[in-house]
Amino acid sequence: MVAGPTIGGVVLSQWVAYHLTKQRKSGETLAVYAEEEGAEKNRLFKRGYDNHIRGKNVVIVEDVVTTGGSVAKVVEAVKALGGNILGASILCNRGGVGPEAMGGVKLNALTNVTLDSYAEEECPLCKDGVPINTAVGKGKAYLAAKA
């Protein structure tokens, strides 16, 4: 089974499961995703996905990891349902995150990228007057919160 958190892990889990099924040539690898819920933003498997996890080997996938928080919460949700976690596969580890931040699971990242992050008052782009991109990322939400 392949599990991912919403939003980045949904499509990724589907395609990883598809290709694992093709490689195995017998049986099907299922894909499931955990949705965010509540003020603590815990992850839950809904829509009947929770019925498929108990006793299954599970690989967790995610597109980009900055803190490992989403993956850690999927790890908790899988363990709570009795799944056996084989590890986590990440496309891009942008925060130098290690297995300890993700519940101690074995971690495999396709690429590791260090991206600087700044407090607003220290941001060199802000100081230089570079406009915030509102078409991608969270720039639009950031500007709305500032208004």
C-alpha angles and dihedrals in degrees: 000000000000119000131186139172122250126287111014096028097052100077092031092055091050094053095042090051090048093053093044088053090051091049094049095049089199126070127000130272108220126217123214135169136210119226126215116249139175134005091297089053094231118177122243133180107229137165091061094301089117089067092063102052107068110107094359127126107243133196114195118215132191134171103220128009120197103159102359091238098126093047091047090054092049088050089054092048093049092048091048089057094048099255123151110233114214094183146288125276117199129187094209128012100197098167103052086248118178131203092266090068090054101052095278096288122151107269130211120179124187089211138004117212128178111216120182119232126197140193109248094252091052099043111124092203091054091048090052092050096244107168119244114249108237096179097071136025121008100312094113093051091046093054091045091053091050093052 
